[in-house]
Amino acid sequence: MKLCIAYPNRNNYSETFIYNHLHYLKPALSLSGGWRPYRTQDGENLIRLPLAEALRVGVKRGLPWLYPAFYTYYLSRYLKENRPEVVLAEYGPTGTAVLDACRKTGVPLVVHFHGFDASDQVSIEKYRRGYQALFAYAKAVVAVSADMAQQLIRLGADPEKIHRNPYGVDTGFFQGARPETADKIVLAVGRFTGKKAPHLTIRAFDKVLERHPDARLVMIGNGELLEASRKLVGELELKHAVSFEGVKKAEEIAAWHRKARLFVQHSVVNPANGDSEGTPNTVLEASASGLPIVSTRHAGIKEAVDHEVTGFLVEEGDVEGMANYIHLLLSDPKKAGELGRNARQKMIREYEMSDRTAELARILQA
């Protein structure tokens, strides 16, 4: 199968799911560079003219009404020259951008939704008409959770075209956690953004410290709410117990898994815009490593975490409940170890990377 993957961000550290698709599916062709991807895998511009980038930017900025047709013309030429058997568009907006060129050249299109593109109200309103055309032409629509699949149906997708395929995790790479013997380290990994509600994780941990003054919260990641989170830690006088480690490579995150007692993530529907998760890779990675999870009944997390079996789930916003479950696992390392082992086995059974990418490849082949 000659596959072309179109995706927006070449170097976005948080989009490990797209990196995994590129790494494991090994597409013959790829395009990146924004919602209208224009850079080939070799870094070349779709517009093969002198001063191509200056021309592209000039049209985009000076004649924005003309840019979609301009982009479609050059993308169509690229598809005709390279003849992919299928285009996989990562995110709904990317799908709408490449739709006309795929339609003109007769190339089948599969669109993979990931989270905000199916939930953020501003994005939905912006792309609503484009989504209708996309759903009509696309051969398949991939959702990462049952919640997302239902949302796409509400937006107009044909249920017969929707395929639920969760993200995968490399259980050979993420492994080795020993929560029953680990220090009282509570680990949180992810972007500091509204739908991950880092402030609620911090407030839950503040309550935990009342019973476990020797516990430590380690937060890995970056984002627009990082400084507000630092400020909250200062206001609550938690600087001695909370550390912000910044962005870390996968190897470093896996090492932190092996030091931690449990993993925590307080995902919520962002009240400002309705944005929600798909299925957070960070939860899958921590589970594969063998950590028990304390999280929320939110989107794909409900499927990735079995309550009281691989971790504990609370309702969104339930800081007290989250604190109580963290307290339980810090107080009972044997229980933490049991749930962590169960979490790893669930990842092997249901979320193994090779199985999930094989399923995506099957969808693309079909």
Secondary structure as UniProt FT lines:
FT   STRAND          3..6
FT   TURN            10..11
FT   TURN            13..14
FT   HELIX           16..25
FT   STRAND          29..32
FT   STRAND          39..40
FT   TURN            41..42
FT   TURN            50..51
FT   HELIX           52..62
FT   TURN            64..66
FT   HELIX           67..82
FT   STRAND          86..90
FT   HELIX           92..105
FT   STRAND          109..112
FT   HELIX           116..119
FT   HELIX           121..137
FT   STRAND          140..143
FT   HELIX           146..154
FT   TURN            155..156
FT   HELIX           159..161
FT   STRAND          162..164
FT   TURN            171..173
FT   TURN            179..181
FT   STRAND          185..189
FT   HELIX           194..196
FT   HELIX           198..209
FT   TURN            210..211
FT   TURN            213..214
FT   STRAND          216..220
FT   TURN            224..225
FT   HELIX           226..235
FT   TURN            236..237
FT   TURN            239..241
FT   STRAND          242..246
FT   HELIX           250..257
FT   TURN            258..259
FT   STRAND          262..264
FT   TURN            271..273
FT   HELIX           281..289
FT   STRAND          293..296
FT   TURN            299..300
FT   HELIX           301..304
FT   TURN            308..310
FT   STRAND          311..314
FT   TURN            316..317
FT   HELIX           319..331
FT   HELIX           333..350
FT   HELIX           353..365
//
